[in-house]
Structure formats: structure tokens, C-alpha cells
Amino acid sequence: MEKIEKIAETYRQLQTEICSTLENADGKGKFSCNPWKKEIGGGTTAVLQNGAIIEKGAVNFSFVKGKFSSRMEKLLDEKAENYAATGISSILHPENPWMPIIHMNVRYFALDNGISWFGGGIDLTPHIIEPEDASSFHRALKETCDRFDSHFYPGFKQWADDYYFLPHRNETRGVGGIFFDRLKFSNSEEFEKLFGFTVSLSQLYPAIYTEFMKKYANHPYSQREKRWQALRRGRYVEFNLIHDRGTKFGLESGGNTESILASLPANAAWEYNCTPEPDGFEEKTLKLLKKGVDWIQFKPNTK
């Protein structure tokens, strides 16, 4: 478990860099950095609210240690006495409904039985799907993945499609991205490869989003788009509270509740039996919320 100190310090520095990049791009909002400590460890919750472009964003760092409870054993299907975990988790909710929600997390988990692994991913949740944006997003992910392993993108893309899915709605949360978990290593070379991969994703994350911020900062919108944004945020809330593994583990391990739930939007909405207008951006978005879309090769007239 000695590697975790090095990883935690790197992730702590990356948190600072991500916040700085996003603040500069927003031009108004500032992250409030709130250190927290509990029996299991601590971290820093960084939250930006009411920025010029970002309505609410969180970039959280944590480094915790504790007893590996029976509930954790069931969640992770592992046997151990103690665990240690560190990571960054971030989510950005924009003011403009044409701009997508984005989420990123990287983490390292170690058990005192000698087993340890990396996990994480990045995914994009547009309120209104613009295929051009989804394509550029997936291309950027593939380029980063390919620098480390040509098998990463196709495997992690499929994993994201399956993970970021609401079975009770039969729809994906957004246009996916990449998701990975339990990436274990057997030697120092494999460790450095996976560690480097998580660092690269953490650096890619703000770079991707600042491009969206430039594109949509002044994009016009109406109350129709804002209403739809609130409804799509409702779907986001459903996933985070029902299915998200990080939320479940964070609450189970006794983590900082305010940090864990900082991922939720400032407001969201649910309407009974909402029916979108035929051929509107709402209906077009719903039709694209499905698994297996090849966003890199996507053509608007693809059936």
C-alpha cells in the first residue's frame, strides 16, 4: 500500500490544476476549497457555483483509509482487513442548456491483502445531443487511450455504454465515454502505465471542457431549452443516486456526504408522462440515447 502516498500527492496537485484551468475559462466563478477530515482520512471539496458559464461544478480530492467492512466486501467481492483509497471526482453542470454536463473520476484502491487497482473514466451527458460534439469528444478519448494501449478505447467505451445506463428508462445517461475499473498490475511497468493513464485523463478533462465553454458561452437559448435541461438533469440525478458505484461506496465508507453529493445539479425537474414535440431537439436527443453508437464514425442520417 506504500504506492498510494505518491498517487495521492499527484492527484492532489491535479485537482489544483483542474480548478485553475476551469476558473480561467469561466472568467467569473471561483472554486471554494474546503478541506475535510474524518476518522477515515480526508480530502478537499472544491465547488464553483454561479459562474459565468458553469452553474455548478465540483472537483473533489480524497485520501481515505479504514476497516474493510462486510458491506464493502459484498460491494467489491474482495476479502481484506483494511483498505486505502485516493482519487479525484469531478462534475460540471453548465448554465447554458446547449452545453453538456461532463464527469470525470480517477481512483486508486489498495487492500492490505496485496491487491490493488485503478479505476475511473470520463463521460459526456448533453442535454441536447449535437453529434459533432459527441464525435470530437470520443476522438479525444480514443487518442489518449491509444497512447497507452490500443485495446483501451474499444473496451472502455463498451464498458461506459453498459455502466452509464438507466435500465428503468432503457436509455443511456448521455453519449457515453470511457469507464474502467479493477485495472490491476503485476509489475512496476504495468503500474506506471496505468498510473500515467489516469494522470493523462485528468489533464484531458479540463482541456475538453474548455473547448465546449468557448463554443457555447454565448449560444442563445430559450425557456424551452431550460425546461428540457432541468428534465435531463433529473435523469442524471436518478443515475447518481440509484446506480453510481462511487456514491454508494462513499456513503458506505463514511465519507464526506457534502462532497459525495456535490455531483448533483443545483436544480432538476421531473414531469409526469413528458412527451417531446415530434422532430424537435428533445425527440432527436432521446432517439440517440442508446448503447453501441459509434460516435467517431457517426453520420446524422444513420438509422
Secondary structure, 3 states (H helix, E strand, C coil): CCHHHHHHHHHHHHHHHHHHHHHHHHCCCCCEEEEEEECCEEEEEEEEECCCCEEEEEEEEEEEEEECCHHHHHHHCCCCCEEEEEEEEEEEEECCCCCCEEEEEEEEEEECCCCEEEEEEEEEECCCCCHHHHHHHHHHHHHHHHCCCCCHHHHHHHHHHHHCEECCCCEECCCCEEEEEEECCCCHHHHHHHHHHHHHHHHHHHHHHHHHHHHHCCCCCCHHHHHHHHHHHHHHHHHHHHCCHHHHHHHHCCCCHHHHHHHCCCCCCCCCCCCCCCCCHHHHHHHCCCCCCCCCCCCCCCC
